[in-house]
Amino acid sequence: MKVIISETKEELGQSAGAYAAMIIRETIDRQGYANVILATGTSQFETLKQLIAEADIDWSKVTMFHLDEYIGLPVTHPASFRKYLKERFLAEVSPLRAAYLINGENNLDNELSYLAAHISEHPIDVALVGVGENGHLAFNDPPADFETESPYLVVNLDEPCRRQQMGEGWFASLDEVPLQAISMSVRQIMKSKHIICSVPDERKAVAVRNSLENEVSNAFPASILQLHPDCTFFLDRDSSGLLNERETAGRDIEMPK
């Protein structure tokens, strides 16, 4: 695992987006196409902005999946992750080879089967993910299911997760935040060849510390990333503020110059 700490969240996004673009370009050069996973939410704004700015990516050779979507939320709702990706990513790049967006309004069994069939045919080259305030990975809230082999599953959203969504401004009240979502599973995320984890902001500092310094446990879902052979955390000064230098000794850490 590698940890790169930037001074600001803007610099974090520039570094993470440029690194993702490099992997995508190299993968296309090597095999003719690339399969990617994109995360959503406020933590990904700067990373996606930089990725879109990388004009030399041949997006017609890229297939995209995303991590999660609320159940029962229409695509017109401001909090819909389909809406997020359509407006903030798909509308800004040339047409992709394919984009598989999760539809939480469909029959759940049919949607899970549809997504599983397609992702099984597209081994993921690079996954862009984040970490929730409660340490979740995708919408796998603690205690996360580390065992299921299903690529996607229906999950219950805990109150800290739902409060985060309200606090970020996606919903006006806690009662408006859905209780369930479709989420990519932990094991499916871990199958990605490369993982880029972008985590800005002081409110994520406890989750970052738990993810990097605690033993791997489903009580801290993102801690599983410690076991991935090629995972890079991109942090800023605020999100990295609680890291213990002794606990992280031996890690490959780059600090701001």
C-alpha positions in Angstrom: 0.0 0.0 0.0 1.1 3.5 -0.8 -0.1 6.7 0.8 0.3 10.1 -0.9 -0.5 13.2 1.2 -1.2 16.5 -0.5 -1.5 19.9 1.1 -5.1 20.5 -0.1 -8.0 18.5 -1.5 -7.5 20.2 -4.8 -4.0 18.9 -5.1 -5.2 15.5 -3.8 -7.7 15.3 -6.7 -5.1 16.4 -9.2 -2.7 13.7 -8.1 -5.3 11.0 -7.9 -6.9 11.9 -11.2 -3.6 12.1 -13.1 -2.6 8.7 -11.6 -5.8 7.1 -12.7 -5.4 8.5 -16.2 -1.9 7.1 -16.4 -3.1 3.6 -15.5 -6.0 3.8 -18.0 -3.7 5.0 -20.8 -1.2 2.3 -20.1 -3.8 -0.4 -19.8 -5.3 0.6 -23.2 -1.9 0.7 -24.8 -1.2 -2.8 -23.4 -4.5 -4.6 -24.0 -6.6 -2.3 -26.2 -9.2 -1.4 -23.6 -9.7 -0.6 -19.9 -12.4 -1.5 -17.4 -12.9 1.0 -14.6 -14.9 1.5 -11.5 -15.9 5.1 -10.5 -16.9 6.3 -7.1 -19.3 9.2 -6.4 -19.9 11.7 -3.6 -18.2 15.0 -2.7 -14.9 13.3 -2.0 -14.5 12.5 -5.7 -15.2 16.0 -7.2 -11.6 17.0 -7.6 -10.4 13.5 -8.7 -13.0 13.2 -11.4 -12.4 16.8 -12.5 -8.8 16.0 -13.1 -9.6 12.7 -14.8 -11.9 14.4 -17.2 -9.2 17.0 -18.0 -6.8 14.3 -19.2 -7.6 14.8 -22.9 -5.5 12.0 -24.3 -7.6 9.1 -23.0 -9.5 7.2 -25.7 -12.7 6.9 -23.8 -14.2 4.8 -26.6 -12.1 2.0 -25.3 -13.2 2.3 -21.7 -16.0 0.4 -19.9 -17.3 1.9 -16.7 -19.0 0.5 -13.6 -19.9 2.3 -10.5 -20.0 1.4 -6.8 -23.5 1.9 -5.5 -27.0 3.4 -5.8 -29.9 4.0 -3.5 -32.9 1.7 -3.8 -36.0 3.4 -5.0 -34.4 6.8 -5.6 -35.3 8.3 -9.1 -32.6 9.3 -11.4 -33.9 12.9 -11.2 -33.2 13.2 -7.5 -30.1 15.4 -6.7 -28.6 12.5 -4.6 -28.9 9.9 -7.4 -25.5 8.5 -8.2 -26.7 7.8 -11.8 -27.5 11.4 -12.1 -24.1 12.4 -10.6 -22.2 10.3 -13.1 -24.3 11.2 -16.1 -23.9 14.9 -15.4 -20.4 15.1 -13.9 -18.6 12.4 -15.9 -20.5 10.9 -18.9 -21.6 14.3 -20.3 -18.0 15.6 -20.1 -16.1 12.8 -21.9 -16.5 11.2 -25.4 -18.8 8.2 -25.5 -17.5 5.2 -23.6 -17.3 1.7 -24.9 -20.0 1.0 -22.3 -21.3 2.3 -19.0 -23.2 0.1 -16.6 -25.1 2.3 -14.2 -26.9 0.8 -11.2 -30.7 1.3 -11.4 -32.1 1.1 -7.9 -35.7 1.5 -9.3 -35.6 -1.9 -11.1 -36.6 -5.2 -9.7 -33.7 -5.9 -7.3 -33.1 -9.6 -8.3 -33.1 -8.7 -12.0 -30.7 -5.7 -11.4 -28.3 -7.7 -9.3 -28.2 -10.5 -12.0 -27.7 -8.0 -14.8 -24.8 -6.2 -13.1 -23.2 -9.5 -12.0 -23.3 -10.9 -15.6 -21.6 -7.8 -17.1 -18.9 -7.2 -14.5 -18.0 -10.9 -14.6 -17.2 -10.3 -18.3 -15.1 -7.2 -17.6 -12.2 -7.8 -15.1 -11.6 -4.4 -13.5 -8.3 -2.7 -14.3 -8.6 0.2 -11.9 -11.1 1.1 -9.2 -11.6 4.7 -7.9 -13.0 4.5 -4.4 -13.4 6.6 -1.3 -13.9 5.9 2.4 -17.0 7.0 4.3 -17.0 8.8 7.7 -18.0 5.5 9.2 -15.2 3.7 7.4 -17.4 2.1 4.7 -16.2 1.0 1.4 -18.8 1.6 -1.3 -22.0 1.3 0.8 -20.6 -1.7 2.8 -21.2 -0.2 6.3 -19.7 -1.8 9.4 -19.8 -4.7 10.1 -19.2 -5.2 6.3 -19.7 -8.5 4.6 -16.1 -9.6 3.7 -17.2 -13.1 2.6 -19.9 -12.8 -0.1 -18.7 -13.6 -3.7 -21.7 -11.8 -5.2 -20.5 -8.8 -7.2 -23.3 -6.7 -6.0 -25.7 -6.9 -3.0 -28.5 -5.2 -1.2 -27.2 -3.4 1.9 -28.9 -1.6 4.9 -27.5 1.9 5.4 -26.6 2.6 9.1 -27.4 6.0 10.7 -23.8 7.4 10.5 -23.8 6.7 6.8 -27.2 8.3 6.3 -26.2 11.3 8.4 -23.1 11.8 6.2 -25.3 11.9 3.1 -27.5 14.5 4.7 -24.5 16.5 6.0 -23.1 16.7 2.5 -26.2 18.4 1.3 -27.7 15.6 -0.8 -30.9 15.4 1.4 -32.7 18.0 3.4 -33.4 15.7 6.4 -32.4 12.3 7.7 -35.8 10.9 7.0 -35.3 11.5 3.3 -32.2 9.4 3.1 -33.1 5.9 1.8 -32.6 2.9 4.2 -31.1 0.6 1.6 -28.9 0.6 -1.4 -27.3 -1.7 -4.0 -23.6 -1.8 -3.4 -20.6 -3.4 -5.1 -19.3 -6.1 -2.7 -16.0 -5.8 -0.9 -14.6 -8.9 -2.6 -15.6 -7.5 -6.0 -13.8 -4.3 -5.3 -10.7 -6.2 -4.1 -10.5 -8.1 -7.5 -9.5 -4.8 -9.2 -5.9 -4.8 -10.4 -5.3 -1.3 -9.1 -7.2 0.7 -6.5 -7.1 4.4 -6.1 -8.6 5.7 -2.8 -9.3 9.4 -2.6 -10.1 10.7 0.9 -10.1 14.4 1.6 -11.4 16.5 4.5 -10.9 16.5 8.3 -14.3 14.8 8.9 -12.7 11.6 7.3 -9.6 11.7 9.6 -10.9 9.1 12.1 -11.9 6.8 9.2 -8.5 7.2 7.5 -6.7 6.3 10.8 -8.9 3.3 11.3 -8.4 2.1 7.7 -4.6 2.4 7.8 -3.6 1.8 11.4 -6.1 -0.8 12.7 -5.9 -4.5 12.1 -8.1 -5.5 9.1 -11.6 -5.9 10.4 -15.1 -5.7 9.0 -15.7 -3.2 11.8 -13.5 -0.9 9.7 -14.5 -1.9 6.2 -11.9 0.1 4.3 -9.2 -1.5 6.3 -9.4 -4.5 3.9 -7.5 -2.3 1.4 -4.4 -3.0 3.4 -4.4 -6.5 1.9 -4.6 -5.3 -1.7 -1.4 -5.7 -3.7 -1.7 -2.4 -5.5 -3.7 0.2 -3.6 -2.8 3.9 -3.3 -4.5 6.2 -0.7 -4.6 9.9 -1.7 -5.0 12.1 1.3 -4.8 15.8 2.2 -3.4 17.4 5.3 -6.8 17.4 7.0 -7.8 13.8 6.3 -4.3 12.5 7.3 -4.1 14.6 10.5 -4.7 11.8 12.9 -2.2 9.3 11.5 0.4 8.1 14.0 3.9 8.3 12.6 5.0 5.3 14.6 1.9 3.2 13.5 2.5 4.0 9.8 6.2 3.4 9.9 7.4 1.3 7.0 4.5 2.4 4.8 5.4 4.0 1.5 4.3 7.5 2.3 4.8 10.7 0.3 4.4 14.0 2.1 3.8 17.5 0.6 7.0 19.2 -0.5 
